[in-house]
Amino acid sequence: MLFAGTPFELNRIMLIRLLVMAVLLIIFWRGTRSMQLVPSRSQVAFEYVTGFVRDGIVISTLGEKEGKRFMPVLMTIFFVTLGMNITGVIPPLQIAGTSVIGLPLIMAAVAYVLFIYAGVRKFGLRYFKNALILPGVHPVMAFFLAILELLSTFILRPITLTLRLLMNMVAGHMLLVLCFAATDFFFFTVLAQQGNPIGLLGIGTFGFGIAFTLLELFVAALQAYVITILAAIYIQMALAEDH
């Protein structure tokens, strides 16, 4: 759509992502530049949402000390994911910024680096031994369990984080496309052009489209919550003294 044929070319998804980032920067700048002791309604709403992420996800999972340390990155993961997800139901954008694998992959990579950094920072290289070797297990069994732990902790985690977010947003987008494409077909082709009363089925597909739109809003917020709390849980597990 812009700068075609150059290394800086931007398609629709990239423009949506840039728009979301600009909107988030404006919201957080306006939300924090003039906070008052007696808050306005907008300040109350802003504090409620940020407080939910801070207290309900980060602090409740990691505790006060570690929560404050990892707060900036986890808050960023939540609000960027939420903003990118919501664009899937906003006309005329109507596609989530997370419905192409690049951004979910980056989010998963950040979470992956975070929990490994947290474990190595606290335990050094002993973190990998703590993560892979279960204490009190027979050496032969410990070997096979270590392989399973390696797969689940260091290989599958980033993959599942990526695919969970990506597939949810792609599936929601496809449902909306099917419902509203069917509505357009029934109303404007079958009913308007052919005069066939079966075109009234478009009322049903339109109703399903509205219902799935509301569901997609819920899924957008849920997936932002899920990826953030999973990142926090992985960090907490990396910081745990025992396996």
C-alpha positions in Angstrom: 0.0 0.0 0.0 3.0 2.3 0.6 6.6 2.4 -0.7 6.0 -0.7 -2.9 9.1 -2.3 -4.3 11.3 -0.9 -1.6 12.7 -2.4 1.6 10.2 -0.2 3.5 7.0 -1.3 1.7 4.0 -1.4 4.0 1.0 -3.7 3.5 -2.4 -3.4 5.2 -1.3 -5.5 8.3 1.8 -3.3 8.9 -0.2 -0.1 8.6 -2.7 -1.4 11.1 0.2 -2.3 13.5 1.7 1.2 13.2 -1.7 2.7 13.8 -2.3 0.6 16.9 1.1 1.6 18.3 0.4 5.3 17.7 -3.0 5.0 19.4 -1.4 3.2 22.4 1.3 5.8 22.7 -1.3 8.6 22.7 -3.6 6.8 25.2 -0.8 6.2 27.7 0.7 9.7 27.2 -2.7 11.4 27.8 -3.5 8.9 30.6 -0.4 9.7 32.6 0.5 13.4 31.8 -2.0 15.0 34.1 -3.2 12.6 36.8 -5.1 14.1 39.6 -5.8 13.1 43.2 -9.5 13.3 42.5 -9.6 11.4 39.2 -11.8 12.1 36.2 -13.8 9.4 34.6 -11.2 8.8 32.0 -8.5 8.6 34.6 -10.6 6.1 36.6 -11.0 3.9 33.5 -7.3 4.2 32.7 -6.3 3.3 36.3 -8.7 0.4 36.4 -7.4 -1.3 33.3 -3.7 -0.7 34.1 -4.4 -1.7 37.7 -6.0 -5.0 36.6 -2.9 -5.9 34.6 -0.5 -4.8 37.4 -2.3 -6.3 40.3 -4.4 -9.1 38.8 -1.7 -10.5 36.5 1.8 -9.4 37.3 1.9 -8.8 41.1 -0.4 -11.7 41.9 1.8 -14.1 39.9 5.3 -12.8 40.6 5.0 -10.9 43.9 5.8 -7.3 44.6 9.6 -7.4 44.1 9.8 -9.5 40.9 6.5 -8.0 39.6 8.0 -4.5 39.6 11.1 -5.8 37.8 9.2 -7.4 34.9 6.2 -5.0 35.0 7.2 -2.8 31.9 7.6 -5.7 29.5 4.6 -7.7 30.7 2.4 -4.5 30.6 3.6 -3.9 27.0 2.8 -7.5 26.0 -0.7 -7.2 27.3 -1.7 -3.8 25.8 0.1 -4.4 22.5 -1.6 -7.8 22.1 -5.0 -6.3 23.1 -4.7 -3.4 20.7 -3.6 -5.6 17.8 -6.4 -8.1 18.5 -9.2 -5.5 18.7 -8.6 -4.2 15.2 -10.1 -7.4 13.9 -13.6 -6.0 14.7 -13.1 -2.3 13.9 -14.4 -1.1 10.5 -12.7 -0.4 8.1 -9.6 -2.2 9.5 -11.3 -5.5 10.1 -8.2 -7.7 10.5 -6.2 -8.3 13.6 -2.6 -7.2 13.7 -1.8 -10.6 15.3 -3.5 -12.6 12.5 -0.1 -12.9 10.7 2.5 -15.0 12.4 5.2 -12.3 12.7 3.8 -10.4 15.7 2.7 -13.5 17.7 6.1 -15.0 17.1 7.8 -11.8 18.5 5.5 -11.9 21.6 6.4 -15.5 22.2 10.1 -14.8 21.7 10.0 -12.0 24.2 8.3 -14.2 26.8 10.8 -17.0 26.0 13.8 -14.7 26.6 12.2 -13.2 29.7 11.9 -16.5 31.6 15.3 -17.8 30.6 16.8 -14.4 31.6 15.0 -14.6 34.9 16.2 -18.1 35.7 19.9 -17.5 34.6 20.0 -14.2 36.5 19.0 -15.9 39.7 20.7 -19.3 39.5 23.3 -18.9 36.7 23.8 -21.9 34.5 22.4 -24.1 37.3 19.0 -22.9 36.1 19.1 -25.3 33.2 19.9 -28.2 35.5 17.1 -27.2 37.8 14.7 -27.0 34.9 15.6 -30.4 33.4 16.6 -32.7 36.2 13.9 -33.8 38.7 15.4 -34.5 42.2 15.0 -37.9 43.7 14.4 -39.7 40.5 16.2 -42.8 39.2 19.0 -41.8 36.8 17.5 -43.7 33.9 14.1 -42.2 34.4 15.7 -38.8 35.0 17.3 -39.0 31.6 14.0 -39.5 29.8 12.2 -36.9 31.9 15.0 -34.4 31.1 14.3 -34.9 27.4 10.5 -34.3 28.0 11.3 -31.2 30.1 13.6 -29.9 27.4 10.9 -30.3 24.8 8.1 -28.8 26.9 10.1 -26.0 28.5 12.6 -24.8 25.9 11.1 -25.9 22.5 7.3 -26.2 22.8 6.6 -23.2 24.9 7.4 -20.5 22.3 5.6 -22.6 19.7 2.4 -23.0 21.7 2.4 -19.3 22.7 2.7 -18.3 19.1 0.1 -20.7 17.7 -2.4 -20.1 20.5 -2.5 -16.4 19.8 -2.3 -16.7 16.0 -4.9 -19.4 15.5 -7.4 -17.8 17.7 -7.3 -14.6 15.8 -7.2 -16.2 12.4 -10.2 -18.4 13.3 -12.2 -15.5 14.6 -11.4 -13.5 11.4 -12.5 -16.3 9.2 -15.8 -16.7 11.1 -16.6 -13.0 10.6 -15.7 -13.2 6.9 -17.9 -16.2 6.3 -20.9 -14.7 8.2 -20.8 -11.3 6.5 -19.9 -12.6 3.1 -22.9 -14.9 3.3 -25.1 -12.0 4.4 -24.0 -10.0 1.4 -24.7 -12.9 -0.9 -28.2 -13.6 0.5 -29.3 -10.0 0.6 -27.8 -8.5 -2.6 -27.6 -11.5 -4.9 -30.3 -14.0 -3.9 -32.9 -11.6 -2.6 -32.3 -8.3 -4.4 -31.2 -9.5 -7.9 -33.0 -12.9 -8.1 -36.0 -12.0 -6.0 -35.7 -15.4 -4.2 -37.1 -15.3 -0.6 -34.4 -17.7 0.5 -32.3 -14.6 0.6 -34.0 -13.8 3.9 -31.5 -16.3 5.4 -29.2 -13.3 5.3 -31.0 -12.2 8.5 -29.7 -15.2 10.3 -26.1 -15.0 9.0 -26.1 -11.3 9.9 -27.2 -12.2 13.4 -24.5 -14.8 13.7 -22.0 -12.2 12.4 -23.0 -9.8 15.2 -22.8 -12.5 17.8 -19.3 -13.6 16.6 -18.2 -10.0 16.6 -19.0 -9.8 20.3 -17.3 -13.1 20.8 -14.3 -11.9 19.0 -14.1 -8.9 21.3 -14.1 -11.2 24.3 -11.4 -13.5 22.6 -9.2 -10.4 21.9 -9.1 -9.5 25.5 -8.8 -13.1 26.7 -5.8 -13.8 24.4 -4.1 -10.7 25.7 -4.7 -12.0 29.3 -3.6 -15.5 28.4 -0.3 -14.6 26.8 0.6 -12.2 29.6 -0.2 -14.4 32.5 1.5 -17.4 30.8 4.6 -15.2 30.4 4.4 -14.3 34.1 3.9 -17.9 35.1 6.9 -19.0 33.1 9.0 -16.3 34.8 7.7 -17.4 38.2 8.6 -21.0 37.5 12.1 -20.0 36.4 12.5 -18.2 39.7 11.2 -21.0 41.9 13.8 -22.7 44.1 12.4 -26.2 43.6 11.6 -27.9 40.3 
